[in-house]
Amino acid sequence: MDNSGDEISRVEAHIDELAEIASRCRRIIVVSKAAIAAGVALMLLPMLGLFGSNHAAVIGSIALVLGGIVSLGSNASTLQQTLAGMSAAEALRSDLISRINLRLVGESGDQTEPTYRLH
């Protein structure tokens, strides 16, 4: 039981690490989408005549859009891989827990029916 308990603890710690990675990826994905939107808006403003034609702003908006797309794609694939890893780790944890011979509290070896006690 002690070995199984240690292994389950290690798997749960790994699941927690993967959950943190997934959370970080989700935040970066939101920021990437915002960067893409900001880049598109900066490109549209000069076209609509709301902002003077500035080549630096256009180049900056293109950089925002491209950077956002790259960051979005990278973190989306990392998120998928992380979620797959979490699923595998949770399956391993379930398998380890199912291997443990658990018994009910108050269960004695000679009774056919378990005895339940509330304390």
C-alpha positions in Angstrom: 0.0 0.0 0.0 2.8 2.4 0.9 4.4 2.0 -2.6 1.0 2.5 -4.3 0.3 5.5 -2.1 3.7 7.1 -3.0 3.1 6.4 -6.7 -0.4 7.9 -6.6 1.1 11.0 -4.9 3.7 11.3 -7.6 1.0 11.0 -10.3 -1.2 13.5 -8.6 1.7 16.0 -8.4 2.4 15.5 -12.1 -1.3 16.1 -12.8 -1.1 19.4 -10.8 2.0 20.4 -12.8 0.2 19.7 -16.1 -2.8 21.7 -14.8 -0.6 24.7 -14.2 0.9 24.4 -17.7 -2.6 24.2 -19.2 -3.7 27.3 -17.3 -0.6 29.2 -18.5 -1.3 28.2 -22.1 -4.9 29.3 -21.8 -3.8 32.7 -20.6 -1.2 33.1 -23.4 -3.9 32.1 -25.9 -6.1 34.9 -24.7 -3.3 37.4 -24.9 -2.4 36.1 -28.4 -5.9 36.6 -29.6 -5.9 40.1 -28.2 -2.6 40.8 -30.0 -4.1 39.6 -33.3 -7.2 41.8 -32.8 -5.0 44.8 -31.9 -2.8 44.2 -35.0 -5.8 44.0 -37.3 -7.3 47.2 -35.7 -4.0 49.0 -36.3 -4.0 47.9 -39.9 -7.6 49.0 -40.4 -7.4 52.4 -38.8 -5.2 54.0 -41.6 -7.3 52.4 -44.3 -10.5 53.9 -42.8 -8.8 57.3 -42.5 -9.0 57.4 -38.7 -5.3 57.4 -38.2 -2.7 59.0 -40.4 -0.8 56.7 -42.8 2.3 55.7 -40.8 4.5 53.0 -42.1 5.9 52.1 -38.7 2.3 51.5 -37.4 1.5 49.3 -40.4 4.8 47.3 -39.8 4.0 47.1 -36.1 0.5 45.9 -36.8 1.8 43.2 -39.1 4.3 42.1 -36.4 1.5 42.0 -33.8 -0.7 39.8 -36.1 2.1 37.4 -37.0 3.4 37.2 -33.5 -0.1 36.6 -32.2 -0.7 33.8 -34.8 2.6 32.1 -33.9 2.0 32.4 -30.2 -1.6 31.2 -30.6 -0.6 28.1 -32.7 2.3 27.2 -30.4 0.3 27.4 -27.2 -2.8 25.7 -28.7 -0.7 22.7 -29.6 1.0 22.7 -26.2 -2.4 22.9 -24.6 -3.6 19.8 -26.6 -0.5 17.8 -25.6 -0.8 18.9 -22.0 -4.5 17.9 -21.8 -3.6 14.5 -23.4 -0.9 14.0 -20.8 -3.3 14.9 -18.0 -5.8 12.4 -19.4 -3.2 9.7 -19.4 -2.0 10.6 -15.9 -5.6 10.5 -14.6 -6.1 7.1 -16.2 -2.9 5.8 -14.5 -4.0 7.3 -11.2 -7.4 5.5 -11.5 -5.6 2.3 -12.4 -3.3 2.5 -9.4 -6.3 3.3 -7.1 -8.3 0.3 -8.5 -5.3 -2.0 -7.7 -5.5 -1.1 -4.0 -7.5 -3.6 -1.9 -9.8 -1.1 -0.2 -12.2 -2.2 2.5 -15.1 -0.5 4.3 -14.5 1.0 7.7 -15.8 -1.4 10.3 -15.6 -4.4 8.0 -14.4 -7.6 9.7 -13.0 -10.6 8.0 -15.6 -13.1 9.3 -18.8 -11.3 8.5 -20.6 -11.7 5.2 -22.3 -8.3 5.5 -20.2 -5.2 6.2 -20.9 -3.3 9.4 -21.3 0.5 9.0 -20.5 2.8 11.8 -20.8 6.5 11.9 -18.3 8.3 14.2 
